[in-house]
Amino acid sequence: MPQNLMKSSTDRALSGVCGGIAEFFGISSFIVRLIFFTTPASLWVYILLVWILDEKPSL
């Protein structure tokens, strides 16, 4: 069953985007946050993903 990219409902620092990406790829959310917040251009991508990605339903 394919998994969709969604915001995380459990691993949230701001909006759950980095946690959702980390869960999707099976990596640490710290690494994803480090990439997003040390690269200036990726801030725009982050803001776009906040609006685009759906919330993962909490169980």
PyRosetta script that sets phi, psi and omega in degrees:
from pyrosetta import init, pose_from_sequence

init()
pose = pose_from_sequence("MPQNLMKSSTDRALSGVCGGIAEFFGISSFIVRLIFFTTPASLWVYILLVWILDEKPSL")
pose.set_psi(1, 119.7)
pose.set_omega(1, -178.8)
pose.set_phi(2, -70.4)
pose.set_psi(2, 143.3)
pose.set_omega(2, -179.8)
pose.set_phi(3, -98.1)
pose.set_psi(3, 137.5)
pose.set_omega(3, 177.8)
pose.set_phi(4, -93.0)
pose.set_psi(4, 150.3)
pose.set_omega(4, 175.8)
pose.set_phi(5, -76.8)
pose.set_psi(5, 119.3)
pose.set_omega(5, -179.1)
pose.set_phi(6, -140.3)
pose.set_psi(6, 162.7)
pose.set_omega(6, 173.6)
pose.set_phi(7, -67.7)
pose.set_psi(7, 145.2)
pose.set_omega(7, 179.3)
pose.set_phi(8, -77.2)
pose.set_psi(8, 142.6)
pose.set_omega(8, 176.2)
pose.set_phi(9, -94.4)
pose.set_psi(9, -12.5)
pose.set_omega(9, -177.9)
pose.set_phi(10, -114.7)
pose.set_psi(10, -35.4)
pose.set_omega(10, -176.9)
pose.set_phi(11, -101.2)
pose.set_psi(11, 79.1)
pose.set_omega(11, -174.5)
pose.set_phi(12, -121.6)
pose.set_psi(12, 124.0)
pose.set_omega(12, 170.5)
pose.set_phi(13, -104.1)
pose.set_psi(13, -46.5)
pose.set_omega(13, 175.6)
pose.set_phi(14, -115.2)
pose.set_psi(14, -71.8)
pose.set_omega(14, -177.1)
pose.set_phi(15, -125.5)
pose.set_psi(15, -3.7)
pose.set_omega(15, 178.4)
pose.set_phi(16, 95.9)
pose.set_psi(16, 2.8)
pose.set_omega(16, -178.8)
pose.set_phi(17, -65.5)
pose.set_psi(17, -51.9)
pose.set_omega(17, -177.9)
pose.set_phi(18, -64.5)
pose.set_psi(18, -39.1)
pose.set_omega(18, 177.0)
pose.set_phi(19, -64.2)
pose.set_psi(19, -38.5)
pose.set_omega(19, 178.0)
pose.set_phi(20, -67.0)
pose.set_psi(20, -40.3)
pose.set_omega(20, 177.5)
pose.set_phi(21, -65.5)
pose.set_psi(21, -41.5)
pose.set_omega(21, 179.3)
pose.set_phi(22, -63.2)
pose.set_psi(22, -43.1)
pose.set_omega(22, 178.1)
pose.set_phi(23, -64.6)
pose.set_psi(23, -39.1)
pose.set_omega(23, -178.9)
pose.set_phi(24, -63.0)
pose.set_psi(24, -43.7)
pose.set_omega(24, -177.9)
pose.set_phi(25, -93.2)
pose.set_psi(25, -6.6)
pose.set_omega(25, 178.4)
pose.set_phi(26, 71.4)
pose.set_psi(26, 37.2)
pose.set_omega(26, 179.2)
pose.set_phi(27, -123.8)
pose.set_psi(27, 175.1)
pose.set_omega(27, -179.2)
pose.set_phi(28, -71.3)
pose.set_psi(28, 137.0)
pose.set_omega(28, 178.1)
pose.set_phi(29, -68.3)
pose.set_psi(29, -24.4)
pose.set_omega(29, 176.8)
pose.set_phi(30, -61.2)
pose.set_psi(30, -41.8)
pose.set_omega(30, -179.8)
pose.set_phi(31, -65.1)
pose.set_psi(31, -42.0)
pose.set_omega(31, 179.6)
pose.set_phi(32, -64.7)
pose.set_psi(32, -43.8)
pose.set_omega(32, 178.4)
pose.set_phi(33, -63.4)
pose.set_psi(33, -39.7)
pose.set_omega(33, 178.8)
pose.set_phi(34, -60.9)
pose.set_psi(34, -42.8)
pose.set_omega(34, 178.7)
pose.set_phi(35, -65.7)
pose.set_psi(35, -46.1)
pose.set_omega(35, -176.8)
pose.set_phi(36, -66.0)
pose.set_psi(36, -39.0)
pose.set_omega(36, -171.4)
pose.set_phi(37, -100.7)
pose.set_psi(37, 7.3)
pose.set_omega(37, 172.5)
pose.set_phi(38, -111.8)
pose.set_psi(38, -8.5)
pose.set_omega(38, 178.5)
pose.set_phi(39, -109.9)
pose.set_psi(39, 114.7)
pose.set_omega(39, -174.7)
pose.set_phi(40, -58.0)
pose.set_psi(40, -41.2)
pose.set_omega(40, -177.4)
pose.set_phi(41, -67.6)
pose.set_psi(41, -27.3)
pose.set_omega(41, -177.4)
pose.set_phi(42, -72.2)
pose.set_psi(42, -14.8)
pose.set_omega(42, 176.1)
pose.set_phi(43, -61.5)
pose.set_psi(43, -38.9)
pose.set_omega(43, 177.3)
pose.set_phi(44, -66.7)
pose.set_psi(44, -37.9)
pose.set_omega(44, 177.0)
pose.set_phi(45, -64.6)
pose.set_psi(45, -42.1)
pose.set_omega(45, 178.8)
pose.set_phi(46, -59.6)
pose.set_psi(46, -48.0)
pose.set_omega(46, 179.9)
pose.set_phi(47, -60.6)
pose.set_psi(47, -41.4)
pose.set_omega(47, 177.6)
pose.set_phi(48, -62.7)
pose.set_psi(48, -42.7)
pose.set_omega(48, 179.9)
pose.set_phi(49, -67.1)
pose.set_psi(49, -30.5)
pose.set_omega(49, 176.1)
pose.set_phi(50, -59.4)
pose.set_psi(50, -39.4)
pose.set_omega(50, -179.3)
pose.set_phi(51, -79.8)
pose.set_psi(51, -34.1)
pose.set_omega(51, -172.2)
pose.set_phi(52, -83.5)
pose.set_psi(52, -45.0)
pose.set_omega(52, -172.2)
pose.set_phi(53, -70.8)
pose.set_psi(53, 142.5)
pose.set_omega(53, 175.7)
pose.set_phi(54, -82.4)
pose.set_psi(54, 157.0)
pose.set_omega(54, 174.7)
pose.set_phi(55, -76.2)
pose.set_psi(55, 137.7)
pose.set_omega(55, 174.7)
pose.set_phi(56, -77.5)
pose.set_psi(56, 131.1)
pose.set_omega(56, 179.3)
pose.set_phi(57, -64.2)
pose.set_psi(57, 133.3)
pose.set_omega(57, 178.2)
pose.set_phi(58, -82.1)
pose.set_psi(58, 143.6)
pose.set_omega(58, -176.0)
pose.set_phi(59, -88.8)
pose.dump_pdb("model.pdb")
